[in-house]
Amino acid sequence: MKYDVTSDINRDYFRSKLLQYTRKAFKMLPELQKPRILDIGCGTGVVTLELARLSNGRVVGIDTDQAALDKLNVKIEQAGLLNRIKTLNCSMRDMRFPDGSFDIIWSEGAIFVIGFEEALNEWRRFIRPEGYLVLHARLGSIEQRVAMIPTLEYRFIDKFVVPKDAWWDDYYGPLERLIEGLRHKYRNDPKAQVILDKAQTEVDEFKSKPEFHGSVFYVMRRTSGG
Ligand SMILES: C[S@@+](CC[C@H](N)C(=O)[O-])C[C@H]1O[C@@H](n2cnc3c(N)ncnc32)[C@H](O)[C@@H]1O
């Protein structure tokens, strides 16, 4: 039998346990008919697929990691959603969509790449006037960010904190236990051990950084001007 440590580390399974928060944020939006949604930093698309299921709209997922997009493309086909989800290898810093292309921009776990303020500023023009922006970000100065929202031509709708232990209980804890199990399975495979070391480093980083424990959803609406 051929083993593949990368596919054994099935993060999507753990990530999907946190989709309850994606659903909670989605419910904060009014019902939109066939919304055009952009998912920025979609990765392997656990959230992208859920956005397509939650809406009756079309979703574009962008990311710079082609391997992740390839995995997502397979899942889109398997889910029969080829007509509603498209992927694009494109940086969030270099998006070329026409102004007002989307009813909703959604981004989970990716705005650390450019920062909260820059994301609001740079992405505004791609949202149609009165369209929505939903961000899932690491803990940080929540009140400062909420105060910043109206200064950047958005109206704050709501926010909520993902419980402090959710990322450990649902994602990093099970990932660490999985890594421990795979150490034995791949005990004679040095290359696999390097991949497991890398995954363990990510778990250790999580443990050492309190700002990773818990995260925040921000839901806002682009104002009609600007
Ligand atoms: C922590 S993952 C989040 C994936 C997914 N949104 C989720 O919540 O499960 C962050 C993603 O941002 C992507 N990313 C990093 N820099 C990027 C950039 N400049 N433009 C677009 N995506 C980027 C990474 O490749 C990665 O897939």
The ligand as an ORCA input file, in Angstrom:
! r2SCAN-3c Opt
* xyz 0 1
  C      -4.642     30.161      7.462
  S      -4.996     29.902      5.770
  C      -6.758     30.154      5.765
  C      -7.453     29.321      4.725
  C      -8.982     29.393      4.773
  N      -9.473     30.737      4.498
  C      -9.514     28.924      6.095
  O     -10.000     29.732      6.871
  O      -9.457     27.718      6.335
  C      -4.395     31.399      5.000
  C      -4.429     31.350      3.505
  O      -4.009     32.608      2.982
  C      -3.293     32.349      1.795
  N      -2.480     33.508      1.414
  C      -1.285     33.917      1.935
  N      -0.846     35.024      1.296
  C      -1.776     35.309      0.332
  C      -1.905     36.331     -0.642
  N      -0.976     37.283     -0.766
  N      -2.984     36.348     -1.433
  C      -3.953     35.388     -1.299
  N      -3.887     34.390     -0.395
  C      -2.820     34.352      0.420
  C      -2.461     31.128      2.145
  O      -1.966     30.484      0.998
  C      -3.484     30.315      2.922
  O      -4.188     29.436      2.074
*
